[in-house]
C-alpha cells in the first residue's frame, strides 16, 4: 500500500479517455504515474483533488513555443526558464518543446545546452520535453520573423549543430533546399523528427521528403508559398498526405477560421496538432519583446516585426483549443487529441504521455466548459489550482 502522500485521487470530474468521456470514475495516480481509472469512491486513502464536475484530460503538450510571460527561451537565464515552467500550467500545459530560432549558430548551441540541462532539474512546473530547432535550414524567401542572413542549406559534413540535441526533439527545414534529403536521413538517425516549413517546396519535392522520412509540417500555411490549383505545393501535400501531421496556429490571426476548418476537413482530427508559436509577449501587456535576434512589437495582442510581418503569437494552448472547436465544430473528445495524444505520438512519447491510462505519467489538465483551466497536475502533484 502506497503512503497517502504518494497517492492522488482525482474525483468528481468527467474523465476524457480514449474510449470517450466518463463521469462516474476516479483517476488514481501513485508515485508520479497513473495507476487506474477506478469506480468512484473505491480508493479512499490519499490526497484528493475534487474536479467539481469539470473535465479531466491528459496534460496539454505544446511542441512549438518560443516562450511566454516575458521569457524568451533563447536569451533566458535558468531562473527565467524556471519562471516560464511555473507559469505555463496556468494554460494547462504540462510539457513543451522549447523552440530555438532566429539567432547565431553559437547562440543556438548555447541555448540547446541550457535547455537540455534544464530538463534534468526539478521544477514544480511544465516539463521541458526537448527542443525544436526552427532553422537554420530554411528558405530565405520565407524566413518570416527569422533574419534571412542566419539561414543556410544543409551540408552533411557539418552536423555539429545536431550533436547535442537529445530526443525527443524536432527540426524545421525547407525540403526544397540542397542537402535536405541528407538532412532527413541524419535527423531520423538521431531520433529528431524532421518537419517541413518556411518553404517554397513544390508538391513533388514535399512528396519526396515525406517518402524519405519527413513526418510533419510546421505551422501549415504560414511562411509558405501560396498553393495554386494548377501548381500544388507543400501546403497541398500537407493537406493530402496521410503520412504527414500538420500544426496549426489557431489564434484567428495566422489563419482565417475557415482555413482552420479546411485543414480539419482534409486531415481529420488524428493528424492535427495545435501549437501556440508563442513568444515572450504571451501573457504580457502590449509592448516591445524579443524573438531571437529580432525585436517584436505587440499591439492589441498581435506580435509583428518592424516590417509588419507576424512574429509568433501571444496565444495560449487552451485558447487555441477553444478557437479550434469554434472554427471547426470538432467535438471535445476529438479536439483534445490535438494537444495531447497527437503531439505525444509525433514525439514518440505516447507510451507515457498524452492519454489517461495505467502506467502513463501523472500529468493532468482540468478545465471547465469554456476551456478555462481549473487545475494542472504534473507527475501526480497539483502545481496550479487548489487541492480540496
Secondary structure, DSSP 8 states (H G I E B T S, - for coil): ---GGGEEEEESSEEEETTEEESSEEEEEETTEEEEEEETTS--SSEEEE-TT-EEEE-EEEEEE-EETTEETTT--HHHHHHHHHHHGGGTEEEEEEEEESS-HHHHHHHHHHHHHHHTS--SS-EEEEEEEE-SS--GGG-TTS-GGG-----TT--HHHHT--SSEEEEE-TTSTTHHHHHHHHHHHTEEEEE-SB--BHHHHHHHHHHT--EESSTTTTB---BTTB-BHHHHHHH-TT-EEEE--SSSSS-HHHHHHHHHHH-GGGEEE---B-TTTTS-SEEEEETTEEEEEETTEEE-TTS-B-SB---HHHHHHHHHHHH---HHHHGGGGTHHHHHHHT-TTTSSS-STTSB--EEEE-TT--EEEEEETTEEEES---
